Amino acid sequence: MAELIRIYEENPNPKEIKRVVEALRDGGLIIYPTDTVYGLGCDITNNAALERIAQVRGVKLEKANFSFICESLSNLSDYVRQIDTPTFKILKRNLPGPYTFVLPGNNNLPSVFRKKKTVGIRVPDNNICRALVAGLGNPIVSTSIRDDDEVLEYTTDPELILEKWDHLVDIVIDGGYGDNIPSTVIDLTTPEPEVIREGKGSLEIL
């Protein structure tokens, strides 16, 4: 049975953040708010949790296109190869924000992702998930719980999310109603930035 924990984005309660961080460290799966849709996440350093999230999603872990949720651009060097100045300027101008940027991965990637040449990096404009990453001390591996086909209440209302995911995750954070528009995904590993998915983030940044 999952636990529903209310956390306010304006001023996340440190005690509640700590409880969620401890669950992540113990291999827990959480559903949490971002600046777009609610996300399903786990600790990037916990292999058992990574296997579990892949199983819940019905994908092979080594082939999954999960995003890495970071607190700030200072996390980049953990898993991303050195990038050029124009690329960094795009990131700096638009993060935190509703974007996933595909960047070249480095040799520090967790072993299960070692074969991947690229990683999707997110720095959401949401105090709750950034506080979680700060408390954890490393990124959260994440995938959205949005349905691609329909706008459904159970992907935006935390109480309905709890009903649907009750036996699959350990904690659902109630951070208020979520959005149903995902992040804009932009590949910055190509000679020119390439839009993979148009979402909430404006394309005028390119």
C-alpha positions as CSV (number, residue, x, y, z in Angstrom):
1,M,0.0,0.0,0.0
2,A,1.4,3.4,-1.0
3,E,1.4,6.3,1.4
4,L,0.0,9.7,0.3
5,I,2.2,12.6,1.6
6,R,1.1,16.2,1.2
7,I,3.9,18.6,0.4
8,Y,3.5,22.2,-0.6
9,E,5.6,23.5,-3.5
10,E,5.9,27.0,-2.1
11,N,7.7,25.9,1.0
12,P,8.4,22.1,1.0
13,N,8.4,20.7,4.6
14,P,12.0,19.5,5.3
15,K,10.7,16.6,7.5
16,E,8.4,15.3,4.7
17,I,11.2,15.7,2.1
18,K,13.5,13.7,4.4
19,R,10.9,10.9,4.7
20,V,10.6,10.6,1.0
21,V,14.4,10.7,0.5
22,E,14.8,7.9,3.0
23,A,12.3,5.8,1.1
24,L,14.2,6.5,-2.1
25,R,17.5,5.4,-0.5
26,D,15.7,2.2,0.6
27,G,14.9,1.4,-3.0
28,G,11.4,2.9,-2.9
29,L,9.4,4.1,-6.0
30,I,7.7,7.4,-5.7
31,I,5.2,9.5,-7.7
32,Y,5.9,13.2,-7.4
33,P,5.0,16.5,-9.0
34,T,7.1,18.3,-11.6
35,D,6.5,21.5,-13.6
36,T,4.7,19.4,-16.2
37,V,3.1,16.0,-15.4
38,Y,3.5,13.8,-12.4
39,G,6.6,11.6,-12.6
40,L,7.4,8.0,-11.4
41,G,10.9,8.0,-10.0
42,C,13.6,6.2,-8.0
43,D,17.2,6.6,-6.8
44,I,19.6,6.4,-9.8
45,T,22.2,4.6,-7.7
46,N,19.8,1.8,-6.5
47,N,19.9,-1.1,-9.1
48,A,17.0,-3.0,-7.5
49,A,14.8,0.2,-7.7
50,L,15.9,0.7,-11.3
51,E,14.8,-2.9,-12.1
52,R,11.6,-2.3,-10.3
53,I,10.7,0.9,-12.2
54,A,11.4,-0.8,-15.5
55,Q,9.2,-3.7,-14.5
56,V,6.4,-1.4,-13.6
57,R,6.7,0.4,-16.9
58,G,7.0,-2.9,-18.8
59,V,10.3,-2.1,-20.5
60,K,13.8,-3.6,-20.5
61,L,15.9,-1.4,-18.2
62,E,18.9,-1.2,-20.6
63,K,16.6,0.1,-23.4
64,A,14.4,2.4,-21.3
65,N,14.4,6.1,-22.1
66,F,14.2,7.4,-18.6
67,S,15.0,11.0,-17.7
68,F,17.5,12.0,-15.1
69,I,16.0,14.6,-12.7
70,C,18.7,17.0,-11.5
71,E,18.6,19.8,-8.9
72,S,20.6,22.2,-11.1
73,L,23.1,22.3,-14.0
74,S,25.8,21.6,-11.4
75,N,24.7,17.9,-11.6
76,L,25.5,17.8,-15.3
77,S,29.1,16.7,-15.1
78,D,28.0,13.6,-13.1
79,Y,26.6,11.8,-16.1
80,V,27.1,14.1,-19.1
81,R,30.3,14.5,-21.3
82,Q,31.8,18.0,-21.6
83,I,29.5,20.1,-23.8
84,D,30.3,23.2,-25.9
85,T,29.5,26.8,-24.9
86,P,26.4,27.2,-27.2
87,T,24.8,24.1,-25.8
88,F,25.5,25.2,-22.3
89,K,23.9,28.6,-23.0
90,I,20.7,26.9,-24.2
91,L,20.6,24.9,-21.0
92,K,21.3,27.9,-18.8
93,R,18.7,30.0,-20.4
94,N,15.9,27.5,-20.1
95,L,16.5,25.5,-17.0
96,P,14.8,25.1,-14.6
97,G,11.9,24.7,-17.0
98,P,9.6,22.3,-18.8
99,Y,12.3,20.7,-21.0
100,T,14.1,17.4,-21.4
101,F,17.4,17.9,-23.1
102,V,19.1,14.9,-24.7
103,L,22.9,15.2,-24.0
104,P,25.9,12.9,-24.5
105,G,26.4,10.5,-21.7
106,N,29.8,9.9,-20.0
107,N,31.5,6.9,-18.4
108,N,30.0,7.5,-15.0
109,L,26.5,6.4,-16.0
110,P,25.1,3.6,-13.8
111,S,26.2,0.2,-15.1
112,V,22.7,-0.6,-16.4
113,F,22.8,2.5,-18.7
114,R,26.5,2.1,-19.7
115,K,25.6,1.2,-23.3
116,K,23.5,4.3,-23.8
117,K,25.3,7.1,-25.7
118,T,22.8,9.8,-24.6
119,V,20.9,10.8,-21.6
120,G,17.7,12.9,-21.1
121,I,18.3,15.6,-18.5
122,R,15.5,17.5,-16.6
123,V,15.7,20.3,-14.2
124,P,12.1,21.0,-13.4
125,D,10.8,24.3,-12.2
126,N,9.3,22.7,-9.1
127,N,10.6,23.1,-5.6
128,I,9.4,19.7,-4.4
129,C,11.3,17.5,-6.8
130,R,14.4,19.7,-6.7
131,A,14.4,19.5,-2.9
132,L,14.2,15.7,-3.2
133,V,17.2,15.5,-5.5
134,A,19.1,17.9,-3.2
135,G,18.4,15.7,-0.2
136,L,19.2,12.5,-2.0
137,G,22.5,13.9,-3.3
138,N,22.1,12.5,-6.8
139,P,19.6,12.5,-9.7
140,I,16.3,10.7,-9.7
141,V,15.6,8.4,-12.6
142,S,12.1,9.3,-13.9
143,T,9.4,8.6,-16.4
144,S,6.0,10.4,-16.6
145,I,2.8,8.7,-15.6
146,R,0.9,10.5,-18.4
147,D,-1.2,8.6,-20.8
148,D,-0.2,9.4,-24.4
149,D,-3.7,9.0,-25.8
150,E,-6.0,10.8,-23.5
151,V,-6.3,13.5,-20.9
152,L,-7.3,11.5,-17.8
153,E,-8.0,12.7,-14.3
154,Y,-6.1,9.9,-12.7
155,T,-2.8,11.3,-14.1
156,T,-3.3,14.8,-12.7
157,D,-5.3,14.3,-9.4
158,P,-3.0,12.9,-6.6
159,E,-5.8,11.0,-4.9
160,L,-6.8,9.3,-8.1
161,I,-3.1,8.6,-8.9
162,L,-2.9,6.9,-5.5
163,E,-5.8,4.7,-6.3
164,K,-4.3,3.6,-9.6
165,W,-0.7,3.1,-8.4
166,D,-1.4,2.0,-4.8
167,H,0.2,-1.5,-5.2
168,L,3.0,-0.4,-7.5
169,V,4.8,2.4,-5.6
170,D,5.6,3.2,-2.0
171,I,4.8,6.9,-1.9
172,V,2.6,9.3,-3.8
173,I,3.4,13.0,-3.1
174,D,0.3,15.2,-3.2
175,G,1.7,18.5,-4.6
176,G,-1.6,19.7,-5.9
177,Y,-3.1,19.1,-9.3
178,G,-0.6,18.2,-12.0
179,D,-0.4,19.2,-15.7
180,N,-1.2,16.8,-18.5
181,I,1.2,18.3,-21.0
182,P,4.7,16.7,-20.9
183,S,8.0,18.4,-21.2
184,T,9.4,19.4,-24.6
185,V,12.2,17.0,-25.6
186,I,15.1,18.5,-27.5
187,D,18.2,16.6,-28.8
188,L,21.3,18.7,-28.4
189,T,23.7,15.9,-29.5
190,T,23.0,16.6,-33.2
191,P,24.7,19.4,-35.3
192,E,21.5,21.5,-34.9
193,P,19.1,21.1,-32.0
194,E,16.4,18.6,-32.9
195,V,12.9,18.6,-31.5
196,I,11.9,15.1,-30.5
197,R,8.6,16.0,-28.8
198,E,6.8,19.3,-28.6
199,G,5.3,19.7,-25.1
200,K,4.9,22.5,-22.5
201,G,8.3,24.2,-23.2
202,S,8.2,26.8,-26.0
203,L,10.2,26.1,-29.2
204,E,11.2,29.7,-29.5
205,I,14.3,29.0,-27.5
206,L,15.9,27.4,-30.6
